[in-house]
Amino acid sequence: MSKIEDIVDALENKISKILHKQQVLKQTNAKLSDQLEQQQQKLLEQQEAIADWVEKYETLKMANSMLGSDENKRETKLKINALIRDIDHCIGQLSE
């Protein structure tokens, strides 16, 4: 009879260890899931920041191309001022 009791005790011990290991694995899994969610959020924020910087870069690149070289800056500014005067004139005519 003691042999059966020893087997039952050994099984109970193994089951207890397995259940404990399962709990530890569940906790580890929960921590990893939280870390994954945090990293995904961080990645999303970084992607948004990159998109913002790309947009700023493209805007700056366009502004630089509009200004042209140093030689053409004065000429470009004069053209912009002329366009602004034309727009103001058109707005004035529409207002009347």
N, CA, C and O atoms as a GROMACS GRO file, in nm:
protein
  384
    1MET      N    1   0.081  -0.119   0.000
    1MET     CA    2   0.000   0.000   0.000
    1MET      C    3   0.086   0.126   0.000
    1MET      O    4   0.050   0.226  -0.062
    2SER      N    5   0.198   0.121   0.068
    2SER     CA    6   0.284   0.239   0.075
    2SER      C    7   0.344   0.271  -0.062
    2SER      O    8   0.377   0.386  -0.090
    3LYS      N    9   0.358   0.170  -0.145
    3LYS     CA   10   0.411   0.194  -0.278
    3LYS      C   11   0.314   0.279  -0.358
    3LYS      O   12   0.355   0.370  -0.431
    4ILE      N   13   0.184   0.251  -0.345
    4ILE     CA   14   0.083   0.330  -0.414
    4ILE      C   15   0.081   0.471  -0.358
    4ILE      O   16   0.068   0.568  -0.434
    5GLU      N   17   0.094   0.485  -0.228
    5GLU     CA   18   0.097   0.617  -0.166
    5GLU      C   19   0.218   0.697  -0.214
    5GLU      O   20   0.209   0.817  -0.237
    6ASP      N   21   0.330   0.629  -0.228
    6ASP     CA   22   0.450   0.697  -0.279
    6ASP      C   23   0.428   0.746  -0.423
    6ASP      O   24   0.468   0.857  -0.459
    7ILE      N   25   0.364   0.663  -0.503
    7ILE     CA   26   0.336   0.702  -0.642
    7ILE      C   27   0.240   0.821  -0.645
    7ILE      O   28   0.260   0.916  -0.720
    8VAL      N   29   0.135   0.814  -0.561
    8VAL     CA   30   0.038   0.924  -0.555
    8VAL      C   31   0.107   1.052  -0.507
    8VAL      O   32   0.083   1.159  -0.563
    9ASP      N   33   0.191   1.041  -0.405
    9ASP     CA   34   0.265   1.158  -0.356
    9ASP      C   35   0.356   1.216  -0.465
    9ASP      O   36   0.364   1.338  -0.482
   10ALA      N   37   0.422   1.128  -0.538
   10ALA     CA   38   0.510   1.174  -0.645
   10ALA      C   39   0.429   1.244  -0.754
   10ALA      O   40   0.471   1.347  -0.807
   11LEU      N   41   0.312   1.187  -0.789
   11LEU     CA   42   0.226   1.250  -0.890
   11LEU      C   43   0.176   1.386  -0.842
   11LEU      O   44   0.176   1.483  -0.918
   12GLU      N   45   0.134   1.393  -0.715
   12GLU     CA   46   0.087   1.521  -0.660
   12GLU      C   47   0.199   1.625  -0.663
   12GLU      O   48   0.176   1.741  -0.695
   13ASN      N   49   0.319   1.581  -0.631
   13ASN     CA   50   0.434   1.670  -0.633
   13ASN      C   51   0.462   1.720  -0.774
   13ASN      O   52   0.485   1.839  -0.795
   14LYS      N   53   0.458   1.630  -0.871
   14LYS     CA   54   0.482   1.668  -1.010
   14LYS      C   55   0.372   1.762  -1.061
   14LYS      O   56   0.400   1.860  -1.129
   15ILE      N   57   0.247   1.731  -1.026
   15ILE     CA   58   0.135   1.817  -1.068
   15ILE      C   59   0.150   1.955  -1.006
   15ILE      O   60   0.126   2.057  -1.072
   16SER      N   61   0.188   1.959  -0.880
   16SER     CA   62   0.209   2.088  -0.812
   16SER      C   63   0.318   2.169  -0.881
   16SER      O   64   0.302   2.289  -0.903
   17LYS      N   65   0.428   2.103  -0.916
   17LYS     CA   66   0.536   2.171  -0.986
   17LYS      C   67   0.491   2.222  -1.122
   17LYS      O   68   0.525   2.333  -1.163
   18ILE      N   69   0.414   2.139  -1.193
   18ILE     CA   70   0.365   2.178  -1.326
   18ILE      C   71   0.271   2.298  -1.314
   18ILE      O   72   0.279   2.391  -1.394
   19LEU      N   73   0.181   2.295  -1.215
   19LEU     CA   74   0.089   2.407  -1.196
   19LEU      C   75   0.164   2.535  -1.160
   19LEU      O   76   0.130   2.644  -1.207
   20HIS      N   77   0.266   2.521  -1.077
   20HIS     CA   78   0.348   2.638  -1.041
   20HIS      C   79   0.419   2.693  -1.165
   20HIS      O   80   0.423   2.814  -1.188
   21LYS      N   81   0.475   2.602  -1.244
   21LYS     CA   82   0.544   2.645  -1.365
   21LYS      C   83   0.447   2.712  -1.462
   21LYS      O   84   0.482   2.808  -1.529
   22GLN      N   85   0.324   2.660  -1.469
   22GLN     CA   86   0.222   2.721  -1.554
   22GLN      C   87   0.192   2.864  -1.508
   22GLN      O   88   0.180   2.954  -1.591
   23GLN      N   89   0.181   2.884  -1.378
   23GLN     CA   90   0.155   3.019  -1.325
   23GLN      C   91   0.270   3.114  -1.360
   23GLN      O   92   0.248   3.228  -1.400
   24VAL      N   93   0.392   3.064  -1.343
   24VAL     CA   94   0.509   3.146  -1.375
   24VAL      C   95   0.508   3.182  -1.523
   24VAL      O   96   0.536   3.296  -1.560
   25LEU      N   97   0.477   3.086  -1.608
   25LEU     CA   98   0.472   3.111  -1.752
   25LEU      C   99   0.361   3.209  -1.788
   25LEU      O  100   0.378   3.291  -1.878
   26LYS      N  101   0.246   3.200  -1.719
   26LYS     CA  102   0.138   3.294  -1.744
   26LYS      C  103   0.181   3.436  -1.708
   26LYS      O  104   0.153   3.531  -1.782
   27GLN      N  105   0.250   3.450  -1.595
   27GLN     CA  106   0.299   3.582  -1.554
   27GLN      C  107   0.400   3.636  -1.655
   27GLN      O  108   0.397   3.753  -1.693
   28THR      N  109   0.490   3.549  -1.696
   28THR     CA  110   0.591   3.589  -1.795
   28THR      C  111   0.524   3.630  -1.926
   28THR      O  112   0.562   3.729  -1.988
   29ASN      N  113   0.425   3.553  -1.967
   29ASN     CA  114   0.352   3.583  -2.090
   29ASN      C  115   0.281   3.718  -2.079
   29ASN      O  116   0.282   3.796  -2.174
   30ALA      N  117   0.221   3.745  -1.963
   30ALA     CA  118   0.152   3.873  -1.944
   30ALA      C  119   0.251   3.989  -1.951
   30ALA      O  120   0.222   4.092  -2.013
   31LYS      N  121   0.368   3.973  -1.888
   31LYS     CA  122   0.470   4.078  -1.893
   31LYS      C  123   0.518   4.101  -2.036
   31LYS      O  124   0.534   4.214  -2.080
   32LEU      N  125   0.540   3.992  -2.108
   32LEU     CA  126   0.586   4.003  -2.246
   32LEU      C  127   0.480   4.068  -2.335
   32LEU      O  128   0.512   4.147  -2.424
   33SER      N  129   0.354   4.036  -2.309
   33SER     CA  130   0.246   4.099  -2.386
   33SER      C  131   0.242   4.249  -2.360
   33SER      O  132   0.224   4.328  -2.453
   34ASP      N  133   0.260   4.289  -2.234
   34ASP     CA  134   0.265   4.432  -2.200
   34ASP      C  135   0.382   4.500  -2.269
   34ASP      O  136   0.368   4.609  -2.325
   35GLN      N  137   0.498   4.436  -2.265
   35GLN     CA  138   0.616   4.493  -2.329
   35GLN      C  139   0.596   4.506  -2.480
   35GLN      O  140   0.635   4.605  -2.541
   36LEU      N  141   0.534   4.405  -2.539
   36LEU     CA  142   0.507   4.409  -2.683
   36LEU      C  143   0.415   4.525  -2.717
   36LEU      O  144   0.438   4.597  -2.814
   37GLU      N  145   0.310   4.542  -2.637
   37GLU     CA  146   0.217   4.652  -2.661
   37GLU      C  147   0.287   4.788  -2.648
   37GLU      O  148   0.263   4.878  -2.728
   38GLN      N  149   0.373   4.800  -2.547
   38GLN     CA  150   0.447   4.926  -2.529
   38GLN      C  151   0.540   4.951  -2.647
   38GLN      O  152   0.549   5.063  -2.696
   39GLN      N  153   0.608   4.848  -2.693
   39GLN     CA  154   0.699   4.864  -2.805
   39GLN      C  155   0.624   4.897  -2.934
   39GLN      O  156   0.671   4.976  -3.016
   40GLN      N  157   0.507   4.836  -2.951
   40GLN     CA  158   0.427   4.867  -3.070
   40GLN      C  159   0.381   5.012  -3.066
   40GLN      O  160   0.380   5.080  -3.169
   41GLN      N  161   0.342   5.061  -2.948
   41GLN     CA  162   0.301   5.200  -2.934
   41GLN      C  163   0.419   5.293  -2.962
   41GLN      O  164   0.404   5.395  -3.030
   42LYS      N  165   0.535   5.257  -2.909
   42LYS     CA  166   0.655   5.337  -2.932
   42LYS      C  167   0.690   5.340  -3.081
   42LYS      O  168   0.726   5.445  -3.135
   43LEU      N  169   0.679   5.226  -3.147
   43LEU     CA  170   0.706   5.218  -3.290
   43LEU      C  171   0.610   5.307  -3.368
   43LEU      O  172   0.650   5.377  -3.461
   44LEU      N  173   0.483   5.304  -3.331
   44LEU     CA  174   0.383   5.387  -3.398
   44LEU      C  175   0.416   5.535  -3.381
   44LEU      O  176   0.408   5.612  -3.476
   45GLU      N  177   0.454   5.574  -3.260
   45GLU     CA  178   0.492   5.713  -3.234
   45GLU      C  179   0.614   5.752  -3.317
   45GLU      O  180   0.621   5.863  -3.371
   46GLN      N  181   0.711   5.663  -3.326
   46GLN     CA  182   0.831   5.692  -3.404
   46GLN      C  183   0.798   5.702  -3.553
   46GLN      O  184   0.854   5.786  -3.623
   47GLN      N  185   0.709   5.618  -3.601
   47GLN     CA  186   0.670   5.625  -3.742
   47GLN      C  187   0.598   5.756  -3.771
   47GLN      O  188   0.618   5.817  -3.877
   48GLU      N  189   0.514   5.801  -3.676
   48GLU     CA  190   0.446   5.929  -3.694
   48GLU      C  191   0.548   6.043  -3.693
   48GLU      O  192   0.536   6.137  -3.772
   49ALA      N  193   0.647   6.035  -3.605
   49ALA     CA  194   0.750   6.138  -3.600
   49ALA      C  195   0.830   6.140  -3.730
   49ALA      O  196   0.862   6.247  -3.782
   50ILE      N  197   0.862   6.023  -3.781
   50ILE     CA  198   0.936   6.015  -3.908
   50ILE      C  199   0.854   6.076  -4.020
   50ILE      O  200   0.907   6.151  -4.103
   51ALA      N  201   0.725   6.045  -4.024
   51ALA     CA  202   0.639   6.101  -4.129
   51ALA      C  203   0.634   6.253  -4.118
   51ALA      O  204   0.635   6.324  -4.219
   52ASP      N  205   0.630   6.303  -3.994
   52ASP     CA  206   0.629   6.448  -3.973
   52ASP      C  207   0.759   6.511  -4.022
   52ASP      O  208   0.757   6.615  -4.088
   53TRP      N  209   0.871   6.447  -3.990
   53TRP     CA  210   1.001   6.501  -4.034
   53TRP      C  211   1.016   6.493  -4.186
   53TRP      O  212   1.074   6.583  -4.248
   54VAL      N  213   0.964   6.388  -4.246
   54VAL     CA  214   0.970   6.376  -4.392
   54VAL      C  215   0.889   6.489  -4.456
   54VAL      O  216   0.932   6.549  -4.554
   55GLU      N  217   0.772   6.515  -4.398
   55GLU     CA  218   0.689   6.625  -4.451
   55GLU      C  219   0.762   6.759  -4.438
   55GLU      O  220   0.761   6.841  -4.530
   56LYS      N  221   0.824   6.780  -4.322
   56LYS     CA  222   0.899   6.905  -4.302
   56LYS      C  223   1.016   6.913  -4.400
   56LYS      O  224   1.044   7.019  -4.454
   57TYR      N  225   1.083   6.801  -4.422
   57TYR     CA  226   1.196   6.798  -4.515
   57TYR      C  227   1.149   6.832  -4.656
   57TYR      O  228   1.213   6.911  -4.726
   58GLU      N  229   1.037   6.772  -4.698
   58GLU     CA  230   0.986   6.799  -4.832
   58GLU      C  231   0.946   6.946  -4.847
   58GLU      O  232   0.969   7.006  -4.951
   59THR      N  233   0.886   7.002  -4.742
   59THR     CA  234   0.849   7.143  -4.746
   59THR      C  235   0.972   7.231  -4.757
   59THR      O  236   0.976   7.326  -4.835
   60LEU      N  237   1.073   7.198  -4.679
   60LEU     CA  238   1.198   7.275  -4.684
   60LEU      C  239   1.266   7.262  -4.820
   60LEU      O  240   1.318   7.358  -4.874
   61LYS      N  241   1.264   7.140  -4.872
   61LYS     CA  242   1.324   7.117  -5.003
   61LYS      C  243   1.252   7.200  -5.110
   61LYS      O  244   1.316   7.257  -5.199
   62MET      N  245   1.119   7.204  -5.101
   62MET     CA  246   1.043   7.281  -5.198
   62MET      C  247   1.072   7.431  -5.183
   62MET      O  248   1.087   7.502  -5.282
   63ALA      N  249   1.081   7.477  -5.059
   63ALA     CA  250   1.112   7.619  -5.036
   63ALA      C  251   1.250   7.653  -5.091
   63ALA      O  252   1.268   7.758  -5.152
   64ASN      N  253   1.346   7.566  -5.068
   64ASN     CA  254   1.481   7.591  -5.120
   64ASN      C  255   1.484   7.591  -5.272
   64ASN      O  256   1.555   7.669  -5.333
   65SER      N  257   1.406   7.503  -5.332
   65SER     CA  258   1.405   7.500  -5.479
   65SER      C  259   1.337   7.624  -5.534
   65SER      O  260   1.372   7.672  -5.642
   66MET      N  261   1.239   7.677  -5.460
   66MET     CA  262   1.172   7.799  -5.505
   66MET      C  263   1.267   7.919  -5.494
   66MET      O  264   1.266   8.008  -5.579
   67LEU      N  265   1.349   7.919  -5.391
   67LEU     CA  266   1.443   8.030  -5.374
   67LEU      C  267   1.556   8.022  -5.475
   67LEU      O  268   1.611   8.125  -5.515
   68GLY      N  269   1.591   7.905  -5.514
   68GLY     CA  270   1.698   7.887  -5.611
   68GLY      C  271   1.833   7.913  -5.549
   68GLY      O  272   1.850   7.905  -5.427
   69SER      N  273   1.928   7.944  -5.633
   69SER     CA  274   2.064   7.967  -5.586
   69SER      C  275   2.074   8.106  -5.525
   69SER      O  276   1.978   8.184  -5.530
   70ASP      N  277   2.190   8.138  -5.469
   70ASP     CA  278   2.210   8.269  -5.408
   70ASP      C  279   2.193   8.381  -5.509
   70ASP      O  280   2.142   8.488  -5.476
   71GLU      N  281   2.234   8.357  -5.631
   71GLU     CA  282   2.223   8.458  -5.736
   71GLU      C  283   2.077   8.488  -5.768
   71GLU      O  284   2.042   8.602  -5.800
   72ASN      N  285   1.993   8.387  -5.760
   72ASN     CA  286   1.853   8.404  -5.801
   72ASN      C  287   1.761   8.441  -5.685
   72ASN      O  288   1.642   8.462  -5.707
   73LYS      N  289   1.813   8.450  -5.563
   73LYS     CA  290   1.726   8.476  -5.449
   73LYS      C  291   1.657   8.611  -5.462
   73LYS      O  292   1.536   8.622  -5.439
   74ARG      N  293   1.732   8.714  -5.497
   74ARG     CA  294   1.674   8.848  -5.509
   74ARG      C  295   1.567   8.848  -5.617
   74ARG      O  296   1.459   8.904  -5.599
   75GLU      N  297   1.598   8.786  -5.728
   75GLU     CA  298   1.503   8.779  -5.839
   75GLU      C  299   1.378   8.702  -5.798
   75GLU      O  300   1.266   8.743  -5.833
   76THR      N  301   1.394   8.594  -5.726
   76THR     CA  302   1.281   8.513  -5.681
   76THR      C  303   1.195   8.592  -5.584
   76THR      O  304   1.072   8.588  -5.592
   77LYS      N  305   1.259   8.665  -5.492
   77LYS     CA  306   1.184   8.747  -5.397
   77LYS      C  307   1.104   8.854  -5.469
   77LYS      O  308   0.990   8.883  -5.432
   78LEU      N  309   1.162   8.914  -5.571
   78LEU     CA  310   1.090   9.015  -5.648
   78LEU      C  311   0.969   8.954  -5.719
   78LEU      O  312   0.863   9.016  -5.726
   79LYS      N  313   0.985   8.833  -5.771
   79LYS     CA  314   0.874   8.765  -5.838
   79LYS      C  315   0.762   8.734  -5.738
   79LYS      O  316   0.644   8.751  -5.768
   80ILE      N  317   0.802   8.689  -5.618
   80ILE     CA  318   0.702   8.659  -5.514
   80ILE      C  319   0.628   8.786  -5.476
   80ILE      O  320   0.506   8.784  -5.462
   81ASN      N  321   0.700   8.896  -5.458
   81ASN     CA  322   0.636   9.022  -5.422
   81ASN      C  323   0.540   9.068  -5.533
   81ASN      O  324   0.432   9.119  -5.504
   82ALA      N  325   0.580   9.049  -5.658
   82ALA     CA  326   0.492   9.085  -5.770
   82ALA      C  327   0.366   9.000  -5.768
   82ALA      O  328   0.256   9.050  -5.793
   83LEU      N  329   0.381   8.871  -5.740
   83LEU     CA  330   0.264   8.784  -5.732
   83LEU      C  331   0.172   8.826  -5.618
   83LEU      O  332   0.049   8.824  -5.633
   84ILE      N  333   0.229   8.864  -5.506
   84ILE     CA  334   0.149   8.909  -5.392
   84ILE      C  335   0.072   9.036  -5.429
   84ILE      O  336  -0.046   9.050  -5.394
   85ARG      N  337   0.137   9.129  -5.498
   85ARG     CA  338   0.068   9.251  -5.541
   85ARG      C  339  -0.046   9.218  -5.636
   85ARG      O  340  -0.155   9.275  -5.625
   86ASP      N  341  -0.023   9.126  -5.728
   86ASP     CA  342  -0.130   9.085  -5.820
   86ASP      C  343  -0.247   9.023  -5.745
   86ASP      O  344  -0.363   9.051  -5.775
   87ILE      N  345  -0.216   8.939  -5.648
   87ILE     CA  346  -0.322   8.875  -5.568
   87ILE      C  347  -0.399   8.980  -5.490
   87ILE      O  348  -0.522   8.976  -5.484
   88ASP      N  349  -0.328   9.076  -5.428
   88ASP     CA  350  -0.394   9.183  -5.354
   88ASP      C  351  -0.484   9.265  -5.447
   88ASP      O  352  -0.595   9.302  -5.409
   89HIS      N  353  -0.437   9.291  -5.567
   89HIS     CA  354  -0.517   9.366  -5.664
   89HIS      C  355  -0.644   9.288  -5.699
   89HIS      O  356  -0.752   9.347  -5.706
   90CYS      N  357  -0.632   9.158  -5.721
   90CYS     CA  358  -0.748   9.074  -5.752
   90CYS      C  359  -0.847   9.071  -5.636
   90CYS      O  360  -0.968   9.078  -5.657
   91ILE      N  361  -0.795   9.061  -5.515
   91ILE     CA  362  -0.882   9.060  -5.397
   91ILE      C  363  -0.954   9.193  -5.386
   91ILE      O  364  -1.073   9.198  -5.355
   92GLY      N  365  -0.882   9.301  -5.413
   92GLY     CA  366  -0.945   9.433  -5.410
   92GLY      C  367  -1.057   9.444  -5.511
   92GLY      O  368  -1.161   9.502  -5.481
   93GLN      N  369  -1.037   9.391  -5.631
   93GLN     CA  370  -1.141   9.396  -5.734
   93GLN      C  371  -1.261   9.311  -5.696
   93GLN      O  372  -1.375   9.347  -5.724
   94LEU      N  373  -1.236   9.198  -5.632
   94LEU     CA  374  -1.347   9.111  -5.590
   94LEU      C  375  -1.426   9.174  -5.476
   94LEU      O  376  -1.547   9.151  -5.464
   95SER      N  377  -1.360   9.253  -5.394
   95SER     CA  378  -1.425   9.315  -5.280
   95SER      C  379  -1.519   9.428  -5.323
   95SER      O  380  -1.615   9.459  -5.253
   96GLU      N  381  -1.492   9.488  -5.437
   96GLU     CA  382  -1.573   9.602  -5.483
   96GLU      C  383  -1.704   9.560  -5.538
   96GLU      O  384  -1.782   9.644  -5.580
   0.00000   0.00000   0.00000
